[in-house]
Every structure is written in structure tokens, then in C-alpha cells.
Amino acid sequence: MALDITQIQTMLPHRYPFLFIDRVVSWTPSETLHARKLVSMSDPILQGHFPGTPILPGVVQVEAMAQAAVLLAQLSDAFDPETQLCLFMGIQEAKFRAPVVPGDVLDIHIQAERIGRIGKFSGRVECEGAVRSSAKFTAVVQDKPKEDAGEGDG
């Protein structure tokens, strides 16, 4: 019951270098999801975030939690990715406890507090069992913008 990167790319609109989930390890619909991100020195963000002392920014860790939450919402049939988007709405109680560096394997754990048009989630990023960051956040499901049929005509 795992998802690899090619399956994840069919579910999330994000692409490299802004796709921060490498694998979904397990999930329980409408409840929890466990995902993984492998942090590599080749990640473009690390080239400029403290050269000589590369650290994965906290905002990227929160974004990885949000992407994992979108996967959980989609696996819970909370929205139709063909016609709808699940968008980040707010971050609450974000805490950063220790740096994340190249070579770390991040375990991203998401708990659904509420799934629906407005979803509420809590998440934590762990490395070797130690919590590196945590946050609560909200997301909203909305219809994708309609393409303008007359755009580009004459």
C-alpha cells in the first residue's frame, strides 16, 4: 500500500524542483498518511540556503507536510483533482526543533483533523525518530479556473 514517485506525480500538480514528496509509505483514508522525502545536496534550494552549511528551510518542511495532506485528502476522495484544486489556506503553530541537512531521510506524518471543503491537518517531520518540525494547517478545495475558450483568437 505504498505510492512511488510516478504515482505521486499523477496525483499532485507540483513538479521538480517544488515537489517535496518522494514516496508515500502508508495511509489510512480520512485519518493518517506517512510520506518520505530524501534530502540531497543536489536539491536546488540547498545551493543557496546557507552555502557551506546547507539546511533545508523550514518553509520547505511545511510545504512537504501540506503536499502530503493533499495526497491524504485525495486518497480519502475529498476532492476531484480533474476539476478541483486543494490549496494551502493557513499555517498555525509551526515549530522548528532541529536543522534538516543533506543525507537526512524525512518521515512526514499527517493526521487529518477534518476533511471536507475546508480541511484541517496536523503534521510532523521526523528524522530517525526525532521530530524536526511540526505544524497545524488548513486547506480549501475549490474548482479549477475555467480556461477562456476565446483566449488567443484573432
N, C-alpha and C positions, 0 to 999 in steps of 0.2 A: 504494500500500500504506500509506496514512495512515488515521487514525481521527479524526473530528471530535468535538466535544463531545457531540453527541446520541448517537453510537455509544458513547462512553466512559461516558455515564450509563446505558446499558443493561448495562454490564459491572461498574461499581463501585457499591457501595451508598451511597457518600458523596454528599452534596448541598451546595449553596451554603449557608453560607459555608465548608464544610470540604472541598470538592472542589478539589484543587490541581493538576489536570492539565487543560489546555485543548485539547491536541492530541497525538496520537501521530504522529510523523513517519515512523518506520520501525521494524521489528523483524525479528529472526531467531529463530524459535521455539527455546526452550531455551537461548538464547545471550544476545542483547542486545535492548535496546529504547531508543529515543530519543524522549523526550516533550518537550513545551514548556509553560511557564507564563508568562503575561503578567502582570507585576506592575503593578497600577494603584492610584492613590491612593484609588480607591473601594473597595478591598479593606477590609472592616471591621476586620481585625486592625491595619491601619496607622493607624486613627483613634486608637488608644490606645497603640501601641508607639512611644514617643518623639514625642509631639506636637511639631510644629515641625521635627523631624528624623526623618521616618518611615523605619524599617528593618524589612524582613521578618525575623521571628525565625528563628533557626537551627533551632528545633524544627519550624517550618513547612517549611523546606527538607528536613529529614529525612523528614517526613511525605509530602512530594511524591515523594521517592525511593521510599518504601515503597508509595505508591499506584501508581507506575509499575511496581514489582516485581510487585504483584498483577496488573496488566494483562499483564505478561510471562508470569507463571505461568498465567493464564487462556488466553492466546493459545498457550501450549505444551500445553494440555489437561492441566494438572497437577491440576485440581480441577473439580468441577461446581458452578457458582455457584447453581444451583437448590436444591441440597441441602447445600452446604458453604460455609464461610467460610474465607478466608485471613487470618489475624490476625498482627499485629506481635508478635514474641516478644522481640527484643533488639536493642540498638544497640551496635556496637563501633567503636572508632577514629573517632569523629565529629570532624571538624576544620572550623573555620570560618575562612576566609582573608581575606575582604573583605565589606563590607556589601552587601546587596541592597536597592535603593531603587526607588520608583515609576518606571516607564518602562523598567525592565530587562526583557529577554526572556530567560527562563531556559531553557537546554537541559539536560535531565535525562537522563543516560546511565546505564543499568543493565546490569550484567553478571551473569548467573546463574553462580554457582559450583556450585550444586546445586539441582535442582528435584525435589520429591517431597513427602511428608507434612511433612517439615521442609525448608524451602528456605533457601538461603544466597545472599546477593546482595552485590555491592558497587555503589556508585553515586557519581556526582559531579554537581554542579550547576555549570554554566558560564554565563557571560555574556560575549558577544563573544569567545569562545575562552579566557577566563581562568577558572580554577577558583575558585569562591566557597566551595564546601563539598564535603565528601566523607564517606562513612561505609560501614561494612560492617554488615549486619543480617541477622537471621534472622526467619522467619515459619513459622507452623504452619497446616496445613489441618485443620479439624475439622468435624464435622457441625453443621448449624444446629440450634438448640434446637427441639424439637418443641413445637408450640402445644398447650396444655392444652385438650382438647375440652370439658371440663366447666366451664371458666372462664366466669364470668358467669351461669351457670344458677342459678335460684332461690335 
